Amino acid sequence: MVSATKSSGVKDRHYATMLNLALPGAGQFYLGQWLLGCAFAAGSVACFVAGLVVFIVGMQRYWELASNGEILQGQQLEKMAEAVHWGQLFILLGVLILMYLLSIAALCLVPSKRPA
Protein backbone atom coordinates (compact mmCIF):
# COMPACT_ATOMS: atom_id res chain seq x y z
CA MET A 1 0.00 0.00 0.00
CA VAL A 2 2.86 2.38 0.77
CA SER A 3 4.47 1.73 -2.60
CA ALA A 4 1.17 2.43 -4.40
CA THR A 5 0.82 5.73 -2.57
CA LYS A 6 4.36 6.79 -3.36
CA SER A 7 4.20 5.69 -6.98
CA SER A 8 0.98 7.61 -7.66
CA GLY A 9 2.47 10.87 -6.33
CA VAL A 10 -0.19 11.32 -3.63
CA LYS A 11 1.29 12.37 -0.32
CA ASP A 12 -0.16 11.04 2.91
CA ARG A 13 -1.37 13.63 5.41
CA HIS A 14 -0.92 11.17 8.29
CA TYR A 15 2.74 10.71 7.39
CA ALA A 16 3.09 14.50 7.27
CA THR A 17 1.61 14.70 10.78
CA MET A 18 4.19 12.19 12.00
CA LEU A 19 6.94 14.30 10.46
CA ASN A 20 5.55 17.30 12.32
CA LEU A 21 6.03 15.49 15.61
CA ALA A 22 9.77 15.45 14.93
CA LEU A 23 9.91 19.09 13.81
CA PRO A 24 7.04 21.52 13.32
CA GLY A 25 6.96 22.40 9.65
CA ALA A 26 8.45 19.13 8.40
CA GLY A 27 5.00 17.92 7.37
CA GLN A 28 4.42 21.13 5.44
CA PHE A 29 7.75 20.60 3.64
CA TYR A 30 6.65 17.06 2.78
CA LEU A 31 3.35 18.31 1.35
CA GLY A 32 5.06 21.05 -0.66
CA GLN A 33 4.04 24.02 1.49
CA TRP A 34 7.54 25.46 1.65
CA LEU A 35 6.77 28.93 3.03
CA LEU A 36 4.58 27.65 5.84
CA GLY A 37 7.07 24.89 6.61
CA CYS A 38 9.91 27.40 6.83
CA ALA A 39 7.90 29.61 9.18
CA PHE A 40 7.04 26.76 11.56
CA ALA A 41 10.51 25.20 11.43
CA ALA A 42 12.35 28.49 11.93
CA GLY A 43 10.06 29.53 14.78
CA SER A 44 10.38 26.25 16.62
CA VAL A 45 14.15 26.03 16.17
CA ALA A 46 14.49 29.65 17.35
CA CYS A 47 12.44 28.89 20.48
CA PHE A 48 14.48 25.79 21.20
CA VAL A 49 17.82 27.58 20.75
CA ALA A 50 16.69 30.57 22.82
CA GLY A 51 15.53 28.27 25.61
CA LEU A 52 18.81 26.39 25.52
CA VAL A 53 20.78 29.64 25.75
CA VAL A 54 18.66 30.95 28.65
CA PHE A 55 19.10 27.65 30.50
CA ILE A 56 22.85 27.35 29.93
CA VAL A 57 23.53 30.99 30.91
CA GLY A 58 21.38 30.60 34.03
CA MET A 59 23.08 27.37 35.04
CA GLN A 60 26.49 28.96 34.49
CA ARG A 61 25.46 31.83 36.78
CA TYR A 62 24.13 29.33 39.33
CA TRP A 63 27.35 27.30 39.23
CA GLU A 64 29.48 30.42 39.73
CA LEU A 65 27.44 31.41 42.79
CA ALA A 66 27.44 27.87 44.19
CA SER A 67 31.15 27.26 43.77
CA ASN A 68 32.56 30.49 45.23
CA GLY A 69 32.35 29.15 48.82
CA GLU A 70 30.20 32.00 50.13
CA ILE A 71 26.75 30.50 49.72
CA LEU A 72 25.42 31.51 53.15
CA GLN A 73 26.76 35.08 53.12
CA GLY A 74 24.64 38.08 52.23
CA GLN A 75 22.09 37.55 49.50
CA GLN A 76 23.84 34.60 47.82
CA LEU A 77 20.96 32.15 48.26
CA GLU A 78 18.50 34.63 46.79
CA LYS A 79 20.82 35.26 43.85
CA MET A 80 21.13 31.51 43.32
CA ALA A 81 17.35 31.13 43.32
CA GLU A 82 17.09 33.80 40.62
CA ALA A 83 20.03 32.60 38.51
CA VAL A 84 17.91 30.60 36.06
CA HIS A 85 15.05 32.59 34.51
CA TRP A 86 12.34 29.96 34.78
CA GLY A 87 9.63 32.37 33.63
CA GLN A 88 11.41 32.96 30.33
CA LEU A 89 11.90 29.23 29.87
CA PHE A 90 8.21 28.52 30.45
CA ILE A 91 7.20 31.26 28.01
CA LEU A 92 9.50 29.80 25.35
CA LEU A 93 8.12 26.34 26.07
CA GLY A 94 4.58 27.68 25.66
CA VAL A 95 5.47 29.28 22.33
CA LEU A 96 7.08 26.01 21.17
CA ILE A 97 3.97 24.02 22.13
CA LEU A 98 1.85 26.59 20.28
CA MET A 99 4.06 26.13 17.20
CA TYR A 100 3.44 22.36 17.37
CA LEU A 101 -0.30 22.81 17.69
CA LEU A 102 -0.51 25.38 14.91
CA SER A 103 1.54 23.23 12.54
CA ILE A 104 -0.70 20.23 13.16
CA ALA A 105 -3.82 22.41 12.78
CA ALA A 106 -2.45 23.68 9.46
CA LEU A 107 -2.03 20.08 8.32
CA CYS A 108 -5.64 19.31 9.26
CA LEU A 109 -6.77 22.09 6.91
CA VAL A 110 -4.98 20.50 3.94
CA PRO A 111 -7.51 18.59 1.83
CA SER A 112 -6.92 14.85 1.84
CA LYS A 113 -5.97 13.54 -1.59
CA ARG A 114 -7.17 10.04 -2.39
CA PRO A 115 -5.83 8.01 -5.29
CA ALA A 116 -8.40 7.44 -8.02
QUIJO-V497109 format. One record per backbone hydrogen bond with DSSP energy under -0.5 kcal/mol. NH is the residue of the N-H (numbers start at 1). CO is the residue of the C=O. If there is no record, write none. Layout:
NH:CO  NH:CO
This chain:
5:1  6:2  7:3  8:4  9:5  9:6  10:5  16:12  17:13  18:14  19:15  20:16  21:17  22:18  22:19  23:19  26:23  29:25  30:26  31:27  32:28  32:29  33:28  34:32  37:33  38:34  39:35  40:36  41:37  42:38  43:39  44:40  45:41  46:42  47:43  48:44  49:45  50:46  51:47  52:48  53:49  54:50  55:51  56:52  57:53  58:54  59:55  60:56  61:57  62:58  63:59  64:60  65:61  66:62  67:63  73:70  76:73  79:75  80:76  81:77  82:78  83:80  85:83  86:84  89:85  90:86  91:87  92:88  93:89  94:90  95:91  96:92  97:93  98:94  99:95  100:96  101:97  102:98  103:99  104:100  105:101  106:102  107:103  108:104  109:105  110:107  114:112
